[in-house]
Amino acid sequence: MVIAQIVNRMDYIRVLLVDDHLLIRKSFKQLLQKIPEVVVVGECNDGCEVVPFLENNQADIIFMDLVMKTMNGFEATEKVKEKYPAIKVIGFSSTDHTHFANKVIQSGADGFMSKFDADKESIIFMLKKIGFIIS
């Protein structure tokens, strides 16, 4: 299931959420909505939905779950970076092992966050770390 939202303003940081758990997507979306510069432009339930979403919608950054059923986040990240290299990808997982972080970076991701550490401040820190301007 893909959810898209039309955003006309260009000064927002447009975020795509990719996670196979609806509760995680909804919770993370609520956190992102607390950051005025950020708008969630869409949600994907699996890695295989990401490239088709991007063919019709724009995103500046993707928060990508790493463990999904049909196409995992590592493979989806490689496909995104191959076709849309300017889009930033943050690997996002409930497993915060160094192995996962290293593997997603090797897949082309720009960073890694543990779902357990996700709060408004850590999201802002990550956005700034990869080059976005947050006031």
N, CA, C and O atoms as a Tinker XYZ file with bonds, in Angstrom:
   540  protein
     1  N      0.832000   -1.170000    0.000000    73     2
     2  CA     0.000000    0.000000    0.000000    64     1     3
     3  C      0.881000    1.239000    0.000000    63     2     4     5
     4  O      1.760000    1.380000    0.850000    81     3
     5  N      0.652000    2.123000   -0.937000    73     3     6
     6  CA     1.404000    3.363000   -1.045000    64     5     7
     7  C      0.463000    4.517000   -0.746000    63     6     8     9
     8  O     -0.646000    4.576000   -1.277000    81     7
     9  N      0.902000    5.426000    0.098000    73     7    10
    10  CA     0.141000    6.621000    0.423000    64     9    11
    11  C      0.956000    7.814000   -0.027000    63    10    12    13
    12  O      2.133000    7.924000    0.317000    81    11
    13  N      0.352000    8.711000   -0.792000    73    11    14
    14  CA     1.060000    9.903000   -1.273000    64    13    15
    15  C      0.280000   11.147000   -0.895000    63    14    16    17
    16  O     -0.949000   11.133000   -0.839000    81    15
    17  N      1.002000   12.216000   -0.639000    73    15    18
    18  CA     0.412000   13.508000   -0.321000    64    17    19
    19  C      1.039000   14.543000   -1.242000    63    18    20    21
    20  O      2.260000   14.579000   -1.399000    81    19
    21  N      0.209000   15.384000   -1.850000    73    19    22
    22  CA     0.697000   16.438000   -2.734000    64    21    23
    23  C      1.195000   17.602000   -1.885000    63    22    24    25
    24  O      0.492000   18.084000   -0.997000    81    23
    25  N      2.408000   18.041000   -2.167000    73    23    26
    26  CA     2.997000   19.175000   -1.456000    64    25    27
    27  C      3.442000   20.188000   -2.493000    63    26    28    29
    28  O      4.242000   19.869000   -3.372000    81    27
    29  N      2.931000   21.400000   -2.398000    73    27    30
    30  CA     3.243000   22.428000   -3.385000    64    29    31
    31  C      4.398000   23.325000   -2.970000    63    30    32    33
    32  O      5.063000   23.897000   -3.834000    81    31
    33  N      4.654000   23.463000   -1.687000    73    31    34
    34  CA     5.734000   24.330000   -1.237000    64    33    35
    35  C      7.073000   23.644000   -1.409000    63    34    36    37
    36  O      7.223000   22.465000   -1.090000    81    35
    37  N      8.045000   24.386000   -1.913000    73    35    38
    38  CA     9.359000   23.809000   -2.178000    64    37    39
    39  C     10.328000   23.958000   -1.006000    63    38    40    41
    40  O     11.437000   23.426000   -1.054000    81    39
    41  N      9.922000   24.680000    0.051000    73    39    42
    42  CA    10.851000   24.909000    1.151000    64    41    43
    43  C     10.764000   23.842000    2.243000    63    42    44    45
    44  O     11.472000   23.923000    3.247000    81    43
    45  N      9.922000   22.870000    2.056000    73    43    46
    46  CA     9.836000   21.761000    3.000000    64    45    47
    47  C     10.879000   20.696000    2.673000    63    46    48    49
    48  O     11.337000   20.584000    1.537000    81    47
    49  N     11.239000   19.926000    3.680000    73    47    50
    50  CA    12.016000   18.712000    3.469000    64    49    51
    51  C     10.981000   17.602000    3.283000    63    50    52    53
    52  O     10.231000   17.271000    4.201000    81    51
    53  N     10.959000   17.043000    2.092000    73    51    54
    54  CA     9.941000   16.043000    1.750000    64    53    55
    55  C     10.432000   14.646000    2.121000    63    54    56    57
    56  O     11.464000   14.185000    1.633000    81    55
    57  N      9.668000   13.980000    2.997000    73    55    58
    58  CA    10.070000   12.686000    3.557000    64    57    59
    59  C      9.163000   11.573000    3.066000    63    58    60    61
    60  O      7.941000   11.716000    3.028000    81    59
    61  N      9.783000   10.459000    2.691000    73    59    62
    62  CA     9.077000    9.224000    2.391000    64    61    63
    63  C      9.400000    8.231000    3.501000    63    62    64    65
    64  O     10.568000    8.005000    3.817000    81    63
    65  N      8.368000    7.641000    4.089000    73    63    66
    66  CA     8.543000    6.621000    5.124000    64    65    67
    67  C      8.333000    5.239000    4.516000    63    66    68    69
    68  O      7.340000    4.998000    3.830000    81    67
    69  N      9.270000    4.338000    4.769000    73    67    70
    70  CA     9.165000    2.977000    4.247000    64    69    71
    71  C      9.339000    2.005000    5.409000    63    70    72    73
    72  O     10.424000    1.875000    5.975000    81    71
    73  N      8.252000    1.330000    5.748000    73    71    74
    74  CA     8.277000    0.358000    6.843000    64    73    75
    75  C      7.085000   -0.571000    6.672000    63    74    76    77
    76  O      5.996000   -0.130000    6.305000    81    75
    77  N      7.287000   -1.841000    6.935000    73    75    78
    78  CA     6.197000   -2.796000    6.764000    64    77    79
    79  C      5.248000   -2.861000    7.957000    63    78    80    81
    80  O      4.295000   -3.641000    7.947000    81    79
    81  N      5.496000   -2.057000    8.974000    73    79    82
    82  CA     4.609000   -2.005000   10.142000    64    81    83
    83  C      3.896000   -0.651000   10.191000    63    82    84    85
    84  O      4.521000    0.396000   10.359000    81    83
    85  N      2.592000   -0.702000   10.042000    73    83    86
    86  CA     1.776000    0.510000   10.030000    64    85    87
    87  C      1.967000    1.334000   11.301000    63    86    88    89
    88  O      2.054000    2.560000   11.235000    81    87
    89  N      2.031000    0.678000   12.447000    73    87    90
    90  CA     2.181000    1.385000   13.715000    64    89    91
    91  C      3.489000    2.174000   13.753000    63    90    92    93
    92  O      3.512000    3.302000   14.245000    81    91
    93  N      4.556000    1.608000   13.252000    73    91    94
    94  CA     5.849000    2.304000   13.203000    64    93    95
    95  C      5.748000    3.517000   12.296000    63    94    96    97
    96  O      6.196000    4.603000   12.663000    81    95
    97  N      5.159000    3.344000   11.104000    73    95    98
    98  CA     5.016000    4.478000   10.180000    64    97    99
    99  C      4.201000    5.599000   10.813000    63    98   100   101
   100  O      4.580000    6.768000   10.736000    81    99
   101  N      3.100000    5.247000   11.429000    73    99   102
   102  CA     2.227000    6.275000   12.028000    64   101   103
   103  C      2.934000    6.985000   13.181000    63   102   104   105
   104  O      2.843000    8.206000   13.302000    81   103
   105  N      3.631000    6.237000   14.021000    73   103   106
   106  CA     4.350000    6.831000   15.149000    64   105   107
   107  C      5.465000    7.751000   14.675000    63   106   108   109
   108  O      5.636000    8.856000   15.191000    81   107
   109  N      6.225000    7.281000   13.684000    73   107   110
   110  CA     7.329000    8.091000   13.170000    64   109   111
   111  C      6.802000    9.328000   12.457000    63   110   112   113
   112  O      7.404000   10.398000   12.536000    81   111
   113  N      5.689000    9.184000   11.766000    73   111   114
   114  CA     5.063000   10.326000   11.094000    64   113   115
   115  C      4.668000   11.389000   12.116000    63   114   116   117
   116  O      4.852000   12.582000   11.874000    81   115
   117  N      4.123000   10.961000   13.259000    73   115   118
   118  CA     3.763000   11.913000   14.319000    64   117   119
   119  C      4.994000   12.665000   14.822000    63   118   120   121
   120  O      4.923000   13.866000   15.083000    81   119
   121  N      6.112000   11.969000   14.959000    73   119   122
   122  CA     7.352000   12.639000   15.371000    64   121   123
   123  C      7.788000   13.664000   14.321000    63   122   124   125
   124  O      8.153000   14.791000   14.657000    81   123
   125  N      7.746000   13.269000   13.063000    73   123   126
   126  CA     8.176000   14.164000   11.985000    64   125   127
   127  C      7.287000   15.400000   11.887000    63   126   128   129
   128  O      7.769000   16.484000   11.555000    81   127
   129  N      6.002000   15.248000   12.170000    73   127   130
   130  CA     5.078000   16.376000   12.090000    64   129   131
   131  C      5.365000   17.442000   13.145000    63   130   132   133
   132  O      4.832000   18.548000   13.060000    81   131
   133  N      6.183000   17.132000   14.119000    73   131   134
   134  CA     6.583000   18.109000   15.137000    64   133   135
   135  C      7.725000   19.002000   14.657000    63   134   136   137
   136  O      8.101000   19.952000   15.344000    81   135
   137  N      8.273000   18.705000   13.487000    73   135   138
   138  CA     9.369000   19.486000   12.920000    64   137   139
   139  C      8.784000   20.327000   11.791000    63   138   140   141
   140  O      8.411000   19.777000   10.755000    81   139
   141  N      8.694000   21.651000   11.963000    73   139   142
   142  CA     7.994000   22.496000   10.992000    64   141   143
   143  C      8.536000   22.430000    9.568000    63   142   144   145
   144  O      7.773000   22.625000    8.622000    81   143
   145  N      9.809000   22.164000    9.386000    73   143   146
   146  CA    10.421000   22.139000    8.053000    64   145   147
   147  C     10.170000   20.843000    7.302000    63   146   148   149
   148  O     10.537000   20.725000    6.133000    81   147
   149  N      9.558000   19.879000    7.949000    73   147   150
   150  CA     9.399000   18.537000    7.380000    64   149   151
   151  C      7.941000   18.266000    7.026000    63   150   152   153
   152  O      7.027000   18.622000    7.770000    81   151
   153  N      7.746000   17.632000    5.883000    73   151   154
   154  CA     6.423000   17.135000    5.511000    64   153   155
   155  C      6.583000   15.709000    4.984000    63   154   156   157
   156  O      7.469000   15.427000    4.176000    81   155
   157  N      5.723000   14.828000    5.449000    73   155   158
   158  CA     5.730000   13.447000    4.964000    64   157   159
   159  C      4.903000   13.411000    3.684000    63   158   160   161
   160  O      3.698000   13.660000    3.700000    81   159
   161  N      5.570000   13.098000    2.576000    73   159   162
   162  CA     4.905000   13.094000    1.270000    64   161   163
   163  C      4.363000   11.724000    0.894000    63   162   164   165
   164  O      3.593000   11.597000   -0.057000    81   163
   165  N      4.764000   10.694000    1.639000    73   163   166
   166  CA     4.256000    9.376000    1.318000    64   165   167
   167  C      4.733000    8.304000    2.268000    63   166   168   169
   168  O      5.639000    8.503000    3.078000    81   167
   169  N      4.085000    7.151000    2.136000    73   167   170
   170  CA     4.424000    5.982000    2.931000    64   169   171
   171  C      4.398000    4.767000    2.020000    63   170   172   173
   172  O      3.510000    4.629000    1.178000    81   171
   173  N      5.368000    3.893000    2.192000    73   171   174
   174  CA     5.397000    2.615000    1.472000    64   173   175
   175  C      5.476000    1.492000    2.488000    63   174   176   177
   176  O      6.093000    1.630000    3.545000    81   175
   177  N      4.844000    0.385000    2.153000    73   175   178
   178  CA     4.765000   -0.768000    3.029000    64   177   179
   179  C      5.910000   -1.751000    2.821000    63   178   180   181
   180  O      6.122000   -2.644000    3.642000    81   179
   181  N      6.653000   -1.588000    1.717000    73   179   182
   182  CA     7.718000   -2.535000    1.394000    64   181   183
   183  C      8.719000   -1.856000    0.461000    63   182   184   185
   184  O      8.378000   -0.892000   -0.224000    81   183
   185  N      9.936000   -2.353000    0.438000    73   183   186
   186  CA    10.975000   -1.792000   -0.414000    64   185   187
   187  C     10.638000   -1.820000   -1.891000    63   186   188   189
   188  O     11.088000   -0.956000   -2.644000    81   187
   189  N      9.853000   -2.802000   -2.319000    73   187   190
   190  CA     9.505000   -2.909000   -3.735000    64   189   191
   191  C      8.583000   -1.780000   -4.197000    63   190   192   193
   192  O      8.413000   -1.588000   -5.400000    81   191
   193  N      7.989000   -1.034000   -3.273000    73   191   194
   194  CA     7.083000    0.067000   -3.620000    64   193   195
   195  C      7.796000    1.408000   -3.776000    63   194   196   197
   196  O      7.198000    2.371000   -4.256000    81   195
   197  N      9.050000    1.481000   -3.382000    73   195   198
   198  CA     9.743000    2.770000   -3.298000    64   197   199
   199  C     10.015000    3.387000   -4.669000    63   198   200   201
   200  O      9.613000    4.524000   -4.915000    81   199
   201  N     10.683000    2.668000   -5.561000    73   199   202
   202  CA    11.016000    3.234000   -6.873000    64   201   203
   203  C      9.748000    3.607000   -7.648000    63   202   204   205
   204  O      9.707000    4.691000   -8.230000    81   203
   205  N      8.714000    2.761000   -7.683000    73   203   206
   206  CA     7.479000    3.190000   -8.356000    64   205   207
   207  C      6.875000    4.459000   -7.731000    63   206   208   209
   208  O      6.340000    5.305000   -8.448000    81   207
   209  N      6.958000    4.592000   -6.413000    73   207   210
   210  CA     6.477000    5.818000   -5.763000    64   209   211
   211  C      7.256000    7.028000   -6.272000    63   210   212   213
   212  O      6.674000    8.063000   -6.599000    81   211
   213  N      8.574000    6.884000   -6.334000    73   211   214
   214  CA     9.429000    8.011000   -6.737000    64   213   215
   215  C      9.268000    8.372000   -8.211000    63   214   216   217
   216  O      9.605000    9.487000   -8.609000    81   215
   217  N      8.769000    7.466000   -9.014000    73   215   218
   218  CA     8.531000    7.773000  -10.422000    64   217   219
   219  C      7.417000    8.805000  -10.591000    63   218   220   221
   220  O      7.350000    9.485000  -11.615000    81   219
   221  N      6.544000    8.922000   -9.589000    73   219   222
   222  CA     5.403000    9.830000   -9.667000    64   221   223
   223  C      5.376000   10.892000   -8.579000    63   222   224   225
   224  O      4.503000   11.759000   -8.594000    81   223
   225  N      6.309000   10.845000   -7.637000    73   223   226
   226  CA     6.326000   11.753000   -6.491000    64   225   227
   227  C      7.764000   12.146000   -6.183000    63   226   228   229
   228  O      8.706000   11.442000   -6.548000    81   227
   229  N      7.917000   13.270000   -5.513000    73   227   230
   230  CA     9.256000   13.731000   -5.149000    64   229   231
   231  C      9.479000   13.575000   -3.654000    63   230   232   233
   232  O      8.579000   13.795000   -2.844000    81   231
   233  N     10.690000   13.194000   -3.315000    73   231   234
   234  CA    11.105000   13.106000   -1.916000    64   233   235
   235  C     12.543000   13.596000   -1.836000    63   234   236   237
   236  O     13.323000   13.427000   -2.773000    81   235
   237  N     12.879000   14.203000   -0.711000    73   235   238
   238  CA    14.249000   14.630000   -0.467000    64   237   239
   239  C     15.006000   13.604000    0.363000    63   238   240   241
   240  O     16.224000   13.463000    0.251000    81   239
   241  N     14.258000   12.891000    1.200000    73   239   242
   242  CA    14.865000   11.907000    2.102000    64   241   243
   243  C     13.899000   10.755000    2.322000    63   242   244   245
   244  O     12.681000   10.930000    2.342000    81   243
   245  N     14.478000    9.575000    2.486000    73   243   246
   246  CA    13.694000    8.371000    2.768000    64   245   247
   247  C     14.192000    7.785000    4.084000    63   246   248   249
   248  O     15.390000    7.565000    4.263000    81   247
   249  N     13.268000    7.538000    4.992000    73   247   250
   250  CA    13.575000    6.742000    6.181000    64   249   251
   251  C     13.159000    5.322000    5.834000    63   250   252   253
   252  O     11.971000    5.028000    5.698000    81   251
   253  N     14.149000    4.439000    5.693000    73   251   254
   254  CA    13.970000    3.107000    5.122000    64   253   255
   255  C     14.184000    2.016000    6.166000    63   254   256   257
   256  O     15.288000    1.839000    6.682000    81   255
   257  N     13.108000    1.289000    6.469000    73   255   258
   258  CA    13.243000    0.103000    7.313000    64   257   259
   259  C     14.168000   -0.872000    6.594000    63   258   260   261
   260  O     14.180000   -0.925000    5.364000    81   259
   261  N     14.927000   -1.626000    7.338000    73   259   262
   262  CA    15.893000   -2.533000    6.719000    64   261   263
   263  C     15.376000   -3.954000    6.560000    63   262   264   265
   264  O     15.802000   -4.668000    5.652000    81   263
   265  N     14.468000   -4.371000    7.425000    73   263   266
   266  CA    13.963000   -5.743000    7.385000    64   265   267
   267  C     12.492000   -5.711000    6.979000    63   266   268   269
   268  O     11.612000   -5.395000    7.780000    81   267
   269  N     12.252000   -6.047000    5.706000    73   267   270
   270  CA    10.892000   -6.104000    5.169000    64   269   271
   271  C     10.762000   -7.389000    4.362000    63   270   272   273
   272  O     11.764000   -7.992000    3.978000    81   271
   273  N      9.532000   -7.802000    4.108000    73   271   274
   274  CA     9.284000   -9.130000    3.543000    64   273   275
   275  C      9.692000   -9.285000    2.080000    63   274   276   277
   276  O     10.524000  -10.138000    1.770000    81   275
   277  N      9.139000   -8.495000    1.185000    73   275   278
   278  CA     9.365000   -8.721000   -0.239000    64   277   279
   279  C     10.733000   -8.220000   -0.689000    63   278   280   281
   280  O     11.518000   -8.961000   -1.279000    81   279
   281  N     11.006000   -6.940000   -0.399000    73   279   282
   282  CA    12.323000   -6.370000   -0.724000    64   281   283
   283  C     12.839000   -5.645000    0.515000    63   282   284   285
   284  O     12.204000   -4.713000    1.010000    81   283
   285  N     13.983000   -6.076000    1.006000    73   283   286
   286  CA    14.519000   -5.458000    2.217000    64   285   287
   287  C     15.060000   -4.052000    1.928000    63   286   288   289
   288  O     15.195000   -3.648000    0.773000    81   287
   289  N     15.360000   -3.332000    2.988000    73   287   290
   290  CA    15.831000   -1.959000    2.859000    64   289   291
   291  C     17.204000   -1.816000    2.241000    63   290   292   293
   292  O     17.510000   -0.779000    1.652000    81   291
   293  N     18.036000   -2.830000    2.362000    73   291   294
   294  CA    19.365000   -2.779000    1.748000    64   293   295
   295  C     19.230000   -2.748000    0.219000    63   294   296   297
   296  O     19.819000   -1.903000   -0.455000    81   295
   297  N     18.445000   -3.687000   -0.302000    73   295   298
   298  CA    18.235000   -3.761000   -1.742000    64   297   299
   299  C     17.490000   -2.526000   -2.253000    63   298   300   301
   300  O     17.840000   -1.971000   -3.295000    81   299
   301  N     16.473000   -2.103000   -1.524000    73   299   302
   302  CA    15.708000   -0.916000   -1.934000    64   301   303
   303  C     16.593000    0.326000   -1.942000    63   302   304   305
   304  O     16.464000    1.173000   -2.826000    81   303
   305  N     17.484000    0.439000   -0.971000    73   303   306
   306  CA    18.413000    1.579000   -0.922000    64   305   307
   307  C     19.311000    1.576000   -2.156000    63   306   308   309
   308  O     19.515000    2.621000   -2.774000    81   307
   309  N     19.843000    0.421000   -2.515000    73   307   310
   310  CA    20.688000    0.329000   -3.711000    64   309   311
   311  C     19.931000    0.780000   -4.955000    63   310   312   313
   312  O     20.478000    1.506000   -5.785000    81   311
   313  N     18.682000    0.356000   -5.086000    73   311   314
   314  CA    17.877000    0.731000   -6.252000    64   313   315
   315  C     17.574000    2.232000   -6.273000    63   314   316   317
   316  O     17.619000    2.865000   -7.327000    81   315
   317  N     17.269000    2.788000   -5.110000    73   315   318
   318  CA    16.997000    4.233000   -5.026000    64   317   319
   319  C     18.247000    5.014000   -5.413000    63   318   320   321
   320  O     18.176000    5.933000   -6.230000    81   319
   321  N     19.377000    4.660000   -4.839000    73   319   322
   322  CA    20.610000    5.403000   -5.092000    64   321   323
   323  C     21.079000    5.262000   -6.541000    63   322   324   325
   324  O     21.709000    6.168000   -7.088000    81   323
   325  N     20.770000    4.130000   -7.151000    73   323   326
   326  CA    21.126000    3.924000   -8.552000    64   325   327
   327  C     20.303000    4.840000   -9.464000    63   326   328   329
   328  O     20.831000    5.407000  -10.421000    81   327
   329  N     19.034000    4.979000   -9.167000    73   327   330
   330  CA    18.130000    5.739000  -10.033000    64   329   331
   331  C     17.975000    7.200000   -9.596000    63   330   332   333
   332  O     17.776000    8.076000  -10.437000    81   331
   333  N     18.063000    7.467000   -8.301000    73   331   334
   334  CA    17.855000    8.808000   -7.736000    64   333   335
   335  C     18.973000    9.135000   -6.740000    63   334   336   337
   336  O     18.714000    9.206000   -5.539000    81   335
   337  N     20.195000    9.333000   -7.207000    73   335   338
   338  CA    21.325000    9.496000   -6.283000    64   337   339
   339  C     21.240000   10.724000   -5.373000    63   338   340   341
   340  O     21.892000   10.751000   -4.329000    81   339
   341  N     20.467000   11.723000   -5.735000    73   339   342
   342  CA    20.371000   12.927000   -4.902000    64   341   343
   343  C     19.476000   12.732000   -3.682000    63   342   344   345
   344  O     19.562000   13.504000   -2.727000    81   343
   345  N     18.634000   11.727000   -3.700000    73   343   346
   346  CA    17.745000   11.486000   -2.557000    64   345   347
   347  C     18.557000   10.874000   -1.424000    63   346   348   349
   348  O     19.295000    9.908000   -1.617000    81   347
   349  N     18.406000   11.453000   -0.249000    73   347   350
   350  CA    19.088000   10.930000    0.933000    64   349   351
   351  C     18.297000    9.749000    1.479000    63   350   352   353
   352  O     17.066000    9.755000    1.467000    81   351
   353  N     19.011000    8.739000    1.955000    73   351   354
   354  CA    18.378000    7.564000    2.555000    64   353   355
   355  C     18.971000    7.339000    3.932000    63   354   356   357
   356  O     20.189000    7.306000    4.109000    81   355
   357  N     18.075000    7.184000    4.910000    73   355   358
   358  CA    18.481000    6.838000    6.264000    64   357   359
   359  C     17.953000    5.445000    6.560000    63   358   360   361
   360  O     16.743000    5.219000    6.560000    81   359
   361  N     18.862000    4.510000    6.812000    73   359   362
   362  CA    18.457000    3.180000    7.241000    64   361   363
   363  C     17.852000    3.284000    8.625000    63   362   364   365
   364  O     18.361000    4.000000    9.488000    81   363
   365  N     16.768000    2.569000    8.829000    73   363   366
   366  CA    15.962000    2.732000   10.027000    64   365   367
   367  C     15.565000    1.345000   10.497000    63   366   368   369
   368  O     14.856000    0.636000    9.782000    81   367
   369  N     16.008000    0.938000   11.687000    73   367   370
   370  CA    15.745000   -0.433000   12.113000    64   369   371
   371  C     15.606000   -0.541000   13.615000    63   370   372   373
   372  O     16.146000    0.265000   14.372000    81   371
   373  N     14.860000   -1.567000   14.032000    73   371   374
   374  CA    14.762000   -1.850000   15.463000    64   373   375
   375  C     15.990000   -2.612000   15.935000    63   374   376   377
   376  O     16.188000   -2.798000   17.136000    81   375
   377  N     16.805000   -3.047000   15.002000    73   375   378
   378  CA    18.074000   -3.699000   15.325000    64   377   379
   379  C     19.174000   -2.659000   15.188000    63   378   380   381
   380  O     19.433000   -2.182000   14.082000    81   379
   381  N     19.819000   -2.301000   16.272000    73   379   382
   382  CA    20.827000   -1.245000   16.197000    64   381   383
   383  C     22.256000   -1.797000   16.177000    63   382   384   385
   384  O     23.199000   -1.138000   16.613000    81   383
   385  N     22.389000   -3.001000   15.669000    73   383   386
   386  CA    23.712000   -3.609000   15.574000    64   385   387
   387  C     24.601000   -2.838000   14.598000    63   386   388   389
   388  O     24.118000   -2.335000   13.584000    81   387
   389  N     25.862000   -2.746000   14.891000    73   387   390
   390  CA    26.826000   -2.089000   14.020000    64   389   391
   391  C     26.831000   -2.740000   12.639000    63   390   392   393
   392  O     27.018000   -2.060000   11.630000    81   391
   393  N     26.625000   -4.053000   12.594000    73   391   394
   394  CA    26.589000   -4.771000   11.311000    64   393   395
   395  C     25.517000   -4.190000   10.386000    63   394   396   397
   396  O     25.776000   -3.966000    9.204000    81   395
   397  N     24.314000   -3.946000   10.916000    73   395   398
   398  CA    23.232000   -3.381000   10.102000    64   397   399
   399  C     23.590000   -1.979000    9.633000    63   398   400   401
   400  O     23.371000   -1.631000    8.473000    81   399
   401  N     24.137000   -1.185000   10.529000    73   399   402
   402  CA    24.516000    0.188000   10.172000    64   401   403
   403  C     25.563000    0.180000    9.065000    63   402   404   405
   404  O     25.438000    0.919000    8.089000    81   403
   405  N     26.583000   -0.641000    9.207000    73   403   406
   406  CA    27.635000   -0.726000    8.183000    64   405   407
   407  C     27.090000   -1.241000    6.859000    63   406   408   409
   408  O     27.453000   -0.736000    5.796000    81   407
   409  N     26.225000   -2.240000    6.920000    73   407   410
   410  CA    25.691000   -2.832000    5.690000    64   409   411
   411  C     24.819000   -1.834000    4.928000    63   410   412   413
   412  O     24.891000   -1.769000    3.701000    81   411
   413  N     24.000000   -1.057000    5.634000    73   411   414
   414  CA    23.137000   -0.099000    4.927000    64   413   415
   415  C     23.965000    1.044000    4.352000    63   414   416   417
   416  O     23.630000    1.566000    3.289000    81   415
   417  N     25.032000    1.440000    5.027000    73   415   418
   418  CA    25.927000    2.470000    4.476000    64   417   419
   419  C     26.608000    1.932000    3.217000    63   418   420   421
   420  O     26.756000    2.659000    2.234000    81   419
   421  N     27.023000    0.664000    3.241000    73   419   422
   422  CA    27.622000    0.042000    2.051000    64   421   423
   423  C     26.613000   -0.056000    0.904000    63   422   424   425
   424  O     26.998000   -0.084000   -0.265000    81   423
   425  N     25.330000   -0.108000    1.240000    73   423   426
   426  CA    24.280000   -0.149000    0.217000    64   425   427
   427  C     24.021000    1.228000   -0.395000    63   426   428   429
   428  O     23.280000    1.356000   -1.369000    81   427
   429  N     24.649000    2.263000    0.195000    73   427   430
   430  CA    24.509000    3.611000   -0.350000    64   429   431
   431  C     23.767000    4.588000    0.533000    63   430   432   433
   432  O     23.622000    5.757000    0.174000    81   431
   433  N     23.294000    4.134000    1.683000    73   431   434
   434  CA    22.550000    5.028000    2.581000    64   433   435
   435  C     23.454000    6.137000    3.109000    63   434   436   437
   436  O     24.676000    6.002000    3.168000    81   435
   437  N     22.820000    7.219000    3.484000    73   435   438
   438  CA    23.537000    8.385000    4.005000    64   437   439
   439  C     23.654000    8.374000    5.520000    63   438   440   441
   440  O     24.370000    9.192000    6.097000    81   439
   441  N     22.954000    7.452000    6.165000    73   439   442
   442  CA    23.003000    7.370000    7.612000    64   441   443
   443  C     22.165000    6.218000    8.124000    63   442   444   445
   444  O     21.513000    5.517000    7.351000    81   443
   445  N     22.187000    6.027000    9.445000    73   443   446
   446  CA    21.452000    4.948000   10.097000    64   445   447
   447  C     20.895000    5.458000   11.414000    63   446   448   449
   448  O     21.569000    6.185000   12.143000    81   447
   449  N     19.664000    5.073000   11.715000    73   447   450
   450  CA    19.031000    5.390000   13.006000    64   449   451
   451  C     18.374000    4.139000   13.565000    63   450   452   453
   452  O     17.794000    3.346000   12.823000    81   451
   453  N     18.465000    3.970000   14.849000    73   451   454
   454  CA    17.719000    2.925000   15.530000    64   453   455
   455  C     16.309000    3.444000   15.809000    63   454   456   457
   456  O     16.136000    4.594000   16.212000    81   455
   457  N     15.320000    2.612000   15.598000    73   455   458
   458  CA    13.945000    3.005000   15.911000    64   457   459
   459  C     13.800000    3.310000   17.393000    63   458   460   461
   460  O     12.981000    4.144000   17.779000    81   459
   461  N     14.581000    2.647000   18.219000    73   459   462
   462  CA    14.486000    2.842000   19.661000    64   461   463
   463  C     15.012000    4.208000   20.099000    63   462   464   465
   464  O     14.628000    4.714000   21.153000    81   463
   465  N     15.887000    4.800000   19.294000    73   463   466
   466  CA    16.464000    6.100000   19.634000    64   465   467
   467  C     15.752000    7.257000   18.950000    63   466   468   469
   468  O     16.150000    8.411000   19.112000    81   467
   469  N     14.709000    6.963000   18.190000    73   467   470
   470  CA    14.042000    7.999000   17.398000    64   469   471
   471  C     13.184000    8.896000   18.283000    63   470   472   473
   472  O     12.195000    8.467000   18.876000    81   471
   473  N     13.596000   10.144000   18.347000    73   471   474
   474  CA    12.790000   11.191000   18.960000    64   473   475
   475  C     13.038000   12.457000   18.147000    63   474   476   477
   476  O     13.889000   12.469000   17.257000    81   475
   477  N     12.316000   13.498000   18.443000    73   475   478
   478  CA    12.408000   14.720000   17.642000    64   477   479
   479  C     13.859000   15.211000   17.547000    63   478   480   481
   480  O     14.318000   15.572000   16.464000    81   479
   481  N     14.565000   15.225000   18.649000    73   479   482
   482  CA    15.933000   15.747000   18.675000    64   481   483
   483  C     16.891000   14.889000   17.848000    63   482   484   485
   484  O     17.744000   15.424000   17.139000    81   483
   485  N     16.759000   13.574000   17.932000    73   483   486
   486  CA    17.672000   12.709000   17.164000    64   485   487
   487  C     17.368000   12.786000   15.665000    63   486   488   489
   488  O     18.274000   12.672000   14.839000    81   487
   489  N     16.104000   12.979000   15.322000    73   487   490
   490  CA    15.744000   13.139000   13.907000    64   489   491
   491  C     16.319000   14.448000   13.372000    63   490   492   493
   492  O     16.889000   14.477000   12.281000    81   491
   493  N     16.172000   15.524000   14.134000    73   491   494
   494  CA    16.737000   16.818000   13.722000    64   493   495
   495  C     18.255000   16.705000   13.585000    63   494   496   497
   496  O     18.832000   17.210000   12.622000    81   495
   497  N     18.895000   16.050000   14.538000    73   495   498
   498  CA    20.344000   15.852000   14.475000    64   497   499
   499  C     20.733000   15.126000   13.187000    63   498   500   501
   500  O     21.678000   15.525000   12.507000    81   499
   501  N     19.997000   14.052000   12.854000    73   499   502
   502  CA    20.301000   13.278000   11.640000    64   501   503
   503  C     20.090000   14.121000   10.389000    63   502   504   505
   504  O     20.915000   14.095000    9.477000    81   503
   505  N     18.999000   14.862000   10.341000    73   503   506
   506  CA    18.726000   15.720000    9.181000    64   505   507
   507  C     19.845000   16.748000    8.983000    63   506   508   509
   508  O     20.289000   16.981000    7.859000    81   507
   509  N     20.290000   17.353000   10.070000    73   507   510
   510  CA    21.387000   18.333000    9.983000    64   509   511
   511  C     22.687000   17.631000    9.569000    63   510   512   513
   512  O     23.457000   18.169000    8.773000    81   511
   513  N     22.928000   16.444000   10.102000    73   511   514
   514  CA    24.155000   15.705000    9.813000    64   513   515
   515  C     24.301000   15.396000    8.320000    63   514   516   517
   516  O     25.413000   15.368000    7.793000    81   515
   517  N     23.186000   15.166000    7.653000    73   515   518
   518  CA    23.265000   14.832000    6.228000    64   517   519
   519  C     23.005000   16.035000    5.324000    63   518   520   521
   520  O     22.842000   15.890000    4.113000    81   519
   521  N     22.970000   17.232000    5.930000    73   519   522
   522  CA    22.988000   18.443000    5.116000    64   521   523
   523  C     21.722000   19.270000    5.020000    63   522   524   525
   524  O     21.691000   20.260000    4.288000    81   523
   525  N     20.677000   18.891000    5.739000    73   523   526
   526  CA    19.468000   19.706000    5.697000    64   525   527
   527  C     19.550000   20.815000    6.732000    63   526   528   529
   528  O     20.174000   20.656000    7.781000    81   527
   529  N     18.915000   21.938000    6.425000    73   527   530
   530  CA    18.921000   23.088000    7.322000    64   529   531
   531  C     17.632000   23.081000    8.119000    63   530   532   533
   532  O     16.538000   23.161000    7.561000    81   531
   533  N     17.776000   22.983000    9.427000    73   531   534
   534  CA    16.644000   22.986000   10.358000    64   533   535
   535  C     16.884000   24.138000   11.330000    63   534   536   537
   536  O     17.960000   24.252000   11.918000    81   535
   537  N     15.881000   24.981000   11.489000    73   535   538
   538  CA    16.072000   26.118000   12.416000    64   537   539
   539  C     15.808000   25.738000   13.847000    63   538   540
   540  O     15.925000   26.577000   14.741000    81   539
